[in-house]
């Protein structure tokens, strides 16, 4: 039969008003150590705590108690008898206080009532006292305080972890913002520089285009007269080759001038991205501009093929922003193909098509594909697999943001035959939508 807890006289007359212990919460594991060489007293305290759902361990002396308290995860509350074989309760309090990695709420159980004894216990590190004979109401009340403080301490520790995580997040965010500002400043500087460079290119280009047109007119006038004039000066076969080659060379000049002009115009618009309003533009126009602007990146190790899109209706978009997205995708594909080790011919396919809901651009390559761990982080700002100096990790993140601002989506997947495919979708306006004037 369970032994009754010895009651003090004050408790005998107020047993009906005993304060109950708070029940252990279902999601908490509070471990309490009862260290007392008196088996009967230890049993009564243990049973009282266990009835409320707490996990309780019993130590018969100070040595056993320290074995519990010196664990990596010791009991959170320790009820320590002042006088025990081995270590005393006061000695155990002092030893626990030396541990900075854990918090143990210590309660000294003693019959000593002298102020000097109380002071010695507090100086050793005790948090609370229980006088013998133990008053059940007082015991429950003091355990209420201990458990409440323990829960506060746990909440504080959890909040501290959350605060540290938040501080790290803010630090990372601040660093990211700083890098974005640096990147934006570089882009702004590039825009200012490119405007001057484009101006310097276009001036001589105008003369070159005009002179090429003049030479073409002269040639068209001279060609019929050439056989009669040069009959004695040039052999017929050489005259024939000249007649064939000169128009080809002149056409090459015209084509080269037109190509440079397209690149300069595209670069001029691109350097002022974001300053223009959305206008009706076909996606094929954006694709052609991106292919022209990126040609220097891929022309020596890959071939770009564009298919579809001629029949697609214009969409109200920011042309420069969509070109920026396509430039990122084509340049990334080119970089992947440049690193191929099999020596095969690189290929970038750009395909346009539409359904009743949206228009689509697919940019595919026959490179090595994208590792699965990279796919999971590919849209994260500042994430890049390129060597330092070749990428900021902002290209795809910015591209995704641009597409989403147009109400669209951008996805990526690896192809079964090798390589990767990015798919951009831009929603088609409904029948009631009107293009701006």
Secondary structure, DSSP 8 states (H G I E B T S, - for coil): --------HHHHTTGGG--------TT---EEEEE-S-HHHHHHHHHHHHHTT-EEEEESSHHHHHHHHTSTT--SEEEEESS-SSS-HHHHHHHHHT-SS---EEEEEES---HHHHHHHHHHT--EEEESS--HHHHHHHHHHHHHHHHHHHHHHHHHHHHHHHHHHHHHHHHHHHHHHHHHHHHHHHHHHHHHHHHHHHHHHHHHHHHHHHHHHHHHHHHHHHHHHSTTTS-HHHHHHHHHHHHHHHHHHHHHHHHHHHHHHHHHHHHTTTSS--EEE-HHHHHHHHHHHHHHHHTTTEEEEEES-TT---EEE-HHHHHHHHHHHHHHHHHHHHT-SS---EEEEEEEEE-SSEEEEEEEE-S----HHHHTTTTSTT---S-TTT--S-HHHHHHHHHHHTT-EEEEEE-TTSSEEEEEEEE---TT-----
